[in-house]
Amino acid sequence: MAWLKRAPLHPFLLGSYSLLSLLAFNVAEARFSDGWRSLALTLFICAALLLLAQLFTRNWQRSALAASFVLILFFSYGHIYNFLKQIELFGTVIGRHRWMLPAWGVLLVVGLWWLLGRVKQPERSTYTLNVIGVIAVALPIIQLITAQFNQAANPVNTQTNGNLMESQQVQRDVYYIIMDAYSRDDTLLDFFGYDNSSFLNSLDEMGFYVAQCSRSNYPKTRLSLTSSLNMDYLPELGITENDKTELAGRLIRLSKVRRLLEEAGYSTYAFETTFFWTEWEDVDVYLSRNSGQFGTFSALQTFGQLTEFEATYLRTTTVLAMIDLEPLLAQNVVSFISESPRQQHYDLVSYTLDTLPTLAELPGPKFVFAHVIAPHPPYVFDETGTFVPNVEDGSYNAELEYLNMRLEDILQEIISTSEVEPIIILQGDHAGPRTQELPERLNILNAYYFPDGGDAQLYPSISPVNSFRLVFDTYFDSDFGLIEDINYHSISEDFFDFTIYPETRSGCESQ
């Protein structure tokens, strides 16, 4: 352990901690690979600061002290700002850049003056700071490794207990299209002032059955899709509060619905989403912006864009002040930091919408899973589909207007182009953002295209947990049967603390 006393490694350890702790905190929503670029940049900054300090001090231990101090100030700014923003003193919010930036500047000057000129024996601090750095880095690494171990120790049971048999001579393509945060029509009207009757009438004219009393089984995307794609409720799938969302994510990627259809000879198609639990990269055809004839160029473009995790990471640093004070600071830098994830989101959703109808021409049978991250924030489309670069100009209603227009064309093309009439489920996973802590969070769009009389078994209050039970019982020789439609909601930080809320829409209470 002599190296702990001699080698000034603490700048790299403390710098890495800022990234690893954020990654561990978001372990259920981010992959370890999401942090590679940020880690490389962090280590580069640490090395640059250390070398810069060395030019002045000619002493590695003293240089490391100065570098670690600057890094702590840089990487703690966003966290402390967000904490102080919630505190008021004599009616004034403490967390403001106008006060924090000067305070950080004073700390920087005084701290460097003391470390570079007043500390007599910096070597004595090296061991202590190295130990602190090792412990700090070890904690999130242990958390990340534990999460991976839990996944390995609790493998998903992929046994489907039986094969599907087509009950008819034809094999129909199956489309499962999830529109993230698409609310039911009454919720759209009450909470967003949006009349969705025109779009619903268009669906009806196309032959869709719109379940007017439908509600999601769970208020979170991962939990809702886990339930719908495995045709059961979380306890029956082995998901408890202790499992958090790790098993839920794996059950989405390795769902019972997918396995049953693949065993029946279906090819699975899935799209890039940036959410690892709905990115089925191991399917027969994985569709991403980097695939196709110009994949290499597209990959380079995507590489140059910030991911959502990277943007979040930057907002925990002093860069947050640059973002918030955009009118006063470098416009191009701020634009890159704040708009890059928005542009990336726009390109991603556009790619999915553009590609989805083209799949109908491809030979089947195929199971197409499309998780469209819209009209979920960020709102990047206006009514015509034009990119909206600024957060304050985005609108749920405007994006919904554009999506409705696109969906009408997409669904029409899928139906008209398919050699055999397909099975289509168009579904929201939960309602829009204004319903976050309300029972209306469960009110979703839920529409079915079941050809050849398959819609006879549909009913107004059908929920996602029964969607594929009905598909398999109607079009395949199965006897899953329907289970009770139960709608669980949670408004606490522990979203496994569920409450069952009754339906309140007029005419739906008895459904």
C-alpha positions in Angstrom: 0.0 0.0 0.0 3.0 2.3 -0.2 1.7 3.7 -3.5 -1.1 5.3 -1.5 1.4 7.4 0.3 3.5 8.4 -2.7 1.3 8.5 -5.8 -1.0 11.6 -6.0 -4.0 9.8 -7.5 -6.7 11.5 -5.5 -7.6 14.0 -8.3 -8.5 11.1 -10.6 -10.3 9.2 -7.8 -12.3 12.2 -6.7 -13.1 13.2 -10.2 -14.3 9.7 -11.1 -16.5 9.6 -8.1 -18.7 12.4 -9.4 -19.5 10.3 -12.5 -19.7 6.9 -10.9 -22.0 8.1 -8.1 -24.4 9.6 -10.6 -24.3 6.4 -12.6 -25.0 4.3 -9.5 -27.9 6.6 -8.5 -29.5 6.0 -11.9 -28.6 2.3 -12.1 -32.2 1.4 -13.0 -32.3 3.8 -15.9 -28.8 4.0 -17.2 -26.3 1.4 -18.5 -22.7 1.4 -17.5 -21.7 2.1 -21.1 -23.6 5.4 -20.9 -20.7 6.8 -18.8 -17.7 5.8 -20.9 -17.4 9.1 -22.7 -18.0 11.1 -19.6 -15.4 9.1 -17.7 -12.8 9.7 -20.4 -13.5 13.4 -20.4 -13.4 13.5 -16.6 -10.1 11.8 -16.4 -8.7 14.1 -19.2 -9.8 17.2 -17.1 -8.2 15.7 -14.0 -4.9 15.1 -15.9 -5.0 18.6 -17.5 -5.5 20.3 -14.2 -2.7 18.3 -12.5 -0.3 19.1 -15.3 -1.2 22.8 -15.3 -0.6 23.0 -11.6 2.7 21.2 -12.0 3.9 23.9 -14.3 3.6 26.4 -11.4 4.6 24.3 -8.4 7.1 21.8 -9.7 5.8 19.5 -6.9 3.4 16.7 -7.8 1.9 16.4 -4.3 1.1 20.1 -4.1 -0.2 20.1 -7.7 -2.5 17.2 -6.8 -3.9 19.1 -3.8 -4.7 22.1 -6.0 -6.2 20.0 -8.7 -8.4 18.0 -6.3 -9.6 21.3 -4.7 -10.6 22.7 -8.1 -12.3 19.5 -9.1 -14.4 19.4 -5.9 -15.6 22.9 -6.5 -16.3 22.1 -10.2 -18.2 18.9 -9.7 -20.1 19.9 -6.5 -21.6 23.1 -7.9 -24.7 21.7 -9.5 -25.5 19.5 -6.5 -25.2 22.3 -4.0 -27.1 24.7 -6.2 -30.0 22.4 -6.5 -30.0 21.8 -2.7 -29.8 25.5 -1.9 -32.5 26.3 -4.4 -35.0 24.7 -2.1 -34.0 26.8 0.9 -35.4 30.3 1.7 -33.8 32.7 4.1 -36.0 35.7 5.1 -38.2 35.0 2.1 -35.2 34.8 -0.4 -34.1 31.7 -2.2 -30.5 31.0 -1.3 -29.6 29.0 -4.3 -29.0 31.6 -7.0 -26.1 31.9 -9.4 -25.7 35.6 -8.6 -24.5 34.6 -5.2 -23.0 31.2 -5.7 -20.7 32.1 -8.5 -19.0 34.9 -6.6 -18.8 32.6 -3.5 -17.2 29.9 -5.6 -14.8 32.4 -7.1 -13.7 33.5 -3.6 -13.3 29.9 -2.5 -11.2 29.2 -5.6 -8.9 32.1 -5.1 -8.4 31.7 -1.3 -8.2 28.0 -1.5 -5.5 28.0 -4.2 -3.6 30.7 -2.5 -3.5 28.6 0.7 -2.7 25.3 -1.0 -0.1 26.6 -3.3 1.7 29.0 -0.9 0.9 28.2 2.7 0.8 24.4 3.0 4.3 23.4 4.1 4.2 19.7 3.7 1.6 18.6 1.0 3.1 15.1 1.0 1.3 14.4 4.3 -2.1 14.9 2.7 -1.5 12.5 -0.2 -2.1 9.3 1.8 -5.3 10.6 3.4 -6.8 12.0 0.2 -5.9 8.8 -1.7 -7.7 6.7 0.9 -10.7 9.0 0.8 -10.7 8.8 -3.0 -10.5 5.0 -3.0 -13.4 4.6 -0.6 -15.4 7.2 -2.5 -15.0 5.4 -5.8 -15.5 1.9 -4.2 -19.0 2.7 -2.9 -20.7 3.4 -6.3 -18.6 0.6 -8.0 -19.9 -1.8 -5.4 -23.4 -0.6 -6.0 -23.0 -1.1 -9.8 -21.5 -4.5 -9.4 -24.2 -5.5 -7.0 -26.8 -4.5 -9.5 -25.1 -6.7 -12.2 -24.8 -9.6 -9.7 -28.5 -9.4 -8.9 -29.3 -9.7 -12.6 -27.1 -12.7 -12.9 -28.4 -14.3 -9.7 -32.0 -13.8 -10.7 -32.2 -14.9 -14.4 -35.4 -14.3 -16.2 -37.5 -17.5 -16.7 -37.9 -17.7 -20.5 -40.1 -20.8 -20.4 -43.4 -20.1 -22.0 -45.2 -23.3 -21.0 -46.5 -24.1 -24.3 -46.5 -23.2 -28.0 -48.9 -21.0 -30.0 -50.7 -22.4 -32.9 -52.3 -20.2 -35.5 -56.1 -20.7 -35.4 -56.4 -19.6 -38.9 -54.5 -20.4 -42.1 -52.9 -17.0 -42.3 -50.1 -15.6 -40.2 -50.7 -12.0 -39.4 -48.0 -9.5 -38.5 -48.4 -8.1 -34.9 -47.6 -4.5 -34.2 -47.3 -3.2 -30.6 -46.9 0.6 -30.7 -46.4 2.3 -27.4 -46.9 6.1 -27.5 -45.2 7.2 -24.3 -47.4 9.5 -22.1 -50.4 9.5 -24.5 -53.4 10.4 -22.4 -57.0 9.2 -22.7 -59.4 11.7 -24.5 -61.2 12.9 -21.3 -57.9 13.5 -19.6 -56.6 15.4 -22.6 -59.6 17.6 -22.5 -59.7 18.2 -18.7 -55.9 18.6 -18.1 -54.6 19.9 -21.5 -57.7 21.5 -23.1 -57.1 19.3 -26.1 -60.1 17.8 -28.0 -58.9 14.5 -29.5 -62.2 13.5 -31.0 -61.0 14.0 -34.6 -58.1 11.5 -34.2 -60.3 9.0 -32.4 -62.9 9.3 -35.2 -60.2 8.6 -37.8 -59.1 5.5 -35.9 -62.8 4.3 -35.8 -63.1 4.9 -39.6 -59.9 2.8 -40.1 -61.5 -0.1 -38.2 -59.9 0.4 -34.8 -61.7 -0.3 -31.6 -61.0 2.5 -29.1 -61.4 1.4 -25.5 -63.0 4.5 -24.0 -62.6 3.4 -20.4 -59.1 2.0 -20.6 -56.6 2.6 -17.9 -53.0 1.5 -17.5 -52.2 -1.2 -14.9 -49.3 0.8 -13.5 -48.2 4.4 -13.6 -44.6 3.9 -14.7 -43.4 2.9 -18.1 -41.2 0.0 -16.9 -43.9 -1.5 -14.7 -46.7 -1.0 -17.3 -44.7 -2.6 -20.1 -43.5 -5.4 -17.9 -47.1 -6.3 -17.0 -48.5 -5.9 -20.6 -45.7 -7.9 -22.3 -45.9 -10.7 -19.8 -49.7 -10.7 -19.5 -49.8 -10.6 -15.7 -49.3 -8.4 -12.6 -46.0 -7.8 -11.0 -46.3 -10.0 -7.9 -47.2 -13.0 -10.1 -44.1 -12.2 -12.2 -41.9 -12.3 -9.1 -41.3 -8.6 -8.9 -41.4 -7.1 -5.4 -40.3 -3.9 -3.8 -36.9 -5.4 -3.1 -36.4 -6.1 -6.9 -36.9 -2.4 -7.7 -36.9 -2.2 -11.5 -34.0 -4.5 -12.4 -36.0 -7.6 -13.0 -38.8 -5.5 -14.6 -36.3 -4.2 -17.2 -35.2 -7.8 -18.0 -38.8 -9.0 -18.2 -39.5 -6.4 -20.8 -36.6 -7.4 -23.0 -37.2 -11.1 -22.6 -41.0 -11.0 -22.3 -43.4 -13.8 -22.5 -45.2 -12.2 -25.5 -42.0 -12.0 -27.5 -40.9 -15.5 -26.7 -44.3 -17.0 -27.6 -44.4 -15.2 -30.9 -40.7 -16.2 -31.7 -41.5 -19.8 -30.9 -44.4 -19.6 -33.3 -42.0 -18.6 -36.1 -42.3 -14.8 -35.9 -39.3 -12.5 -36.5 -39.0 -9.7 -34.0 -38.4 -6.1 -35.0 -37.6 -3.4 -32.4 -36.4 0.2 -32.4 -33.7 2.2 -30.7 -35.2 4.1 -27.7 -32.2 5.2 -25.5 -34.0 3.4 -22.6 -32.2 0.1 -22.2 -35.2 -1.8 -21.0 -37.0 -1.2 -24.4 -33.9 -1.5 -26.5 -34.1 -5.1 -27.7 -30.7 -5.2 -29.5 -30.7 -9.0 -29.6 -33.8 -9.3 -31.8 -33.9 -10.4 -35.4 -34.0 -6.9 -36.7 -32.9 -4.0 -34.5 -33.6 -0.7 -36.1 -31.5 2.3 -35.1 -30.4 5.6 -36.7 -27.0 4.0 -37.2 -28.3 1.1 -39.3 -28.6 1.2 -43.1 -26.5 2.4 -46.0 -25.1 5.5 -44.4 -24.7 3.9 -40.9 -21.1 5.0 -40.4 -21.7 8.6 -41.2 -24.8 8.5 -39.0 -22.9 6.9 -36.2 -20.3 9.7 -36.3 -23.1 12.3 -36.1 -24.7 10.6 -33.2 -21.3 10.3 -31.4 -21.0 14.0 -31.6 -24.2 14.6 -29.8 -24.7 14.6 -26.0 -26.8 11.8 -24.5 -29.4 12.5 -21.9 -27.1 11.0 -19.2 -24.2 13.2 -20.3 -26.3 16.3 -20.3 -27.5 15.4 -16.8 -23.9 14.9 -15.7 -22.9 18.3 -17.0 -25.7 19.9 -15.0 -24.2 18.6 -11.8 -21.1 20.8 -12.4 -20.4 24.5 -12.7 -21.5 24.2 -16.4 -25.0 24.5 -14.9 -24.4 28.2 -14.4 -23.5 28.6 -18.1 -26.7 26.8 -19.1 -28.9 28.9 -16.8 -27.2 32.2 -17.7 -27.3 31.6 -21.5 -28.1 35.2 -22.5 -24.9 36.3 -20.8 -22.5 33.6 -21.8 -21.1 31.7 -24.8 -24.2 31.0 -27.0 -22.6 28.2 -29.0 -21.4 26.2 -26.0 -24.7 26.5 -24.2 -26.6 25.6 -27.4 -24.5 22.4 -27.7 -25.1 21.4 -24.1 -28.8 22.1 -23.9 -30.0 21.4 -27.5 -28.0 18.4 -28.4 -30.2 16.0 -26.4 -33.3 17.7 -27.8 -32.0 17.3 -31.4 -31.1 13.7 -30.6 -34.6 13.0 -29.3 -36.1 14.7 -32.4 -34.0 12.6 -34.7 -34.8 9.4 -32.8 -38.6 9.8 -32.8 -38.5 11.0 -36.4 -36.6 7.9 -37.4 -39.1 5.6 -35.7 -42.1 7.3 -37.2 -40.5 7.3 -40.7 -39.4 3.7 -40.5 -42.4 2.1 -39.0 -44.7 2.1 -42.0 -42.0 0.7 -44.3 -41.9 -2.6 -42.3 -45.3 -3.6 -43.7 -43.7 -4.5 -47.1 -41.2 -6.9 -45.5 -41.9 -10.6 -45.4 -43.6 -12.0 -42.3 -44.8 -13.1 -40.0 -43.2 -10.5 -37.8 -43.7 -9.0 -34.3 -43.0 -5.2 -34.4 -42.4 -3.5 -31.0 -42.2 0.3 -31.3 -41.8 2.3 -28.1 -42.2 5.9 -29.4 -40.9 8.3 -26.8 -43.6 10.9 -27.6 -45.6 12.8 -26.6 -43.3 12.3 -23.6 -41.0 15.3 -22.7 -38.9 16.8 -24.1 -41.4 18.4 -26.5 -39.4 18.8 -29.7 -42.1 18.9 -32.4 -44.4 21.7 -33.3 -47.8 21.1 -35.0 -46.1 20.7 -38.4 -43.3 18.4 -37.2 -40.6 21.2 -37.2 -37.9 20.9 -34.6 -38.4 23.1 -31.5 -34.9 23.9 -30.2 -35.9 25.8 -27.0 -37.4 24.1 -24.0 -39.8 27.0 -23.3 -41.3 26.8 -26.8 -42.2 23.1 -26.5 -45.8 22.0 -26.0 -47.5 18.7 -25.3 -50.5 19.8 -27.3 -48.5 20.9 -30.3 -46.5 17.6 -30.3 -49.7 15.6 -29.9 -51.2 17.4 -32.9 -48.3 16.4 -35.1 -48.2 12.8 -33.8 -51.9 12.3 -34.5 -51.3 13.5 -38.1 -48.4 11.1 -38.5 -50.1 8.2 -36.9 -53.1 8.4 -39.2 -50.8 8.1 -42.2 -48.6 5.4 -40.6 -51.5 3.2 -39.6 -53.2 3.6 -42.9 -50.1 2.6 -44.7 -49.4 -0.4 -42.5 -52.9 -1.7 -43.1 -53.0 -1.0 -46.8 -49.5 -2.3 -47.5 -49.6 -5.5 -45.5 -50.2 -8.6 -47.5 -52.4 -10.0 -44.8 -54.4 -7.7 -42.5 -52.2 -7.1 -39.4 -53.0 -7.1 -35.7 -52.2 -3.6 -34.3 -52.3 -2.4 -30.7 -51.8 1.4 -30.3 -51.4 2.1 -26.6 -50.2 4.7 -24.1 -48.2 3.5 -21.1 -49.4 6.3 -18.8 -51.0 9.7 -19.2 -49.3 13.1 -19.7 -47.1 15.0 -17.2 -49.8 17.1 -15.5 -51.3 13.9 -14.1 -48.1 12.7 -12.3 -49.5 12.4 -8.8 -53.2 12.0 -9.7 -55.4 8.9 -10.4 -55.8 10.3 -14.0 -52.1 9.2 -14.5 -53.6 5.8 -15.4 -55.9 7.1 -18.2 -54.4 6.0 -21.5 -55.2 5.8 -25.2 -55.8 2.1 -26.0 -56.9 1.2 -29.6 -57.0 -2.2 -31.3 -57.1 -3.2 -34.9 -58.3 -6.8 -34.8 -59.4 -7.9 -38.3 -61.9 -10.5 -39.3 -64.2 -10.0 -36.4 -61.5 -10.2 -33.7 -62.7 -7.1 -32.0 -65.9 -8.9 -30.9 -64.2 -9.8 -27.6 -62.9 -6.3 -26.9 -64.6 -4.2 -24.2 -64.4 -0.5 -23.1 -62.3 -1.0 -19.9 -59.8 -3.5 -21.2 -56.3 -2.8 -19.8 -52.9 -3.6 -21.2 -52.5 -6.7 -19.1 -55.2 -8.4 -21.1 -54.2 -7.1 -24.6 -52.1 -10.0 -25.6 -54.2 -12.5 -23.7 -57.0 -11.5 -26.1 -54.6 -11.5 -29.1 -53.5 -15.1 -28.4 -56.9 -16.4 -27.5 -58.5 -14.8 -30.6 -55.9 -15.4 -33.3 -53.9 -18.4 -31.9 -55.0 -21.6 -30.4 -54.5 -20.6 -26.8 -56.6 -20.4 -23.7 -55.0 -17.8 -21.5 -58.3 -16.3 -20.7 -58.9 -12.8 -19.3 -57.9 -11.7 -15.8 -59.4 -8.9 -13.8 -58.4 -5.4 -15.0 -56.7 -3.8 -11.9 -55.3 -0.3 -12.0 -52.5 0.4 -9.5 -51.2 3.9 -8.9 -48.5 5.3 -6.6 -47.8 8.9 -5.7 -45.0 8.3 -3.2 -41.3 8.2 -3.8 -41.5 4.4 -3.4 -43.6 3.6 -6.5 -44.3 0.1 -5.2 -46.6 1.6 -2.6 -49.7 1.1 -4.7 -53.3 2.2 -4.3 -56.2 1.1 -6.4 -58.3 4.0 -7.6 -61.8 3.5 -9.0 -62.8 4.8 -12.4 -64.5 8.2 -12.3 -65.4 8.8 -16.0 -69.1 8.9 -16.5 -70.4 5.7 -18.0 -67.2 3.8 -17.1 -67.8 3.2 -13.5 -69.5 -0.2 -14.0 -67.2 -1.4 -16.8 
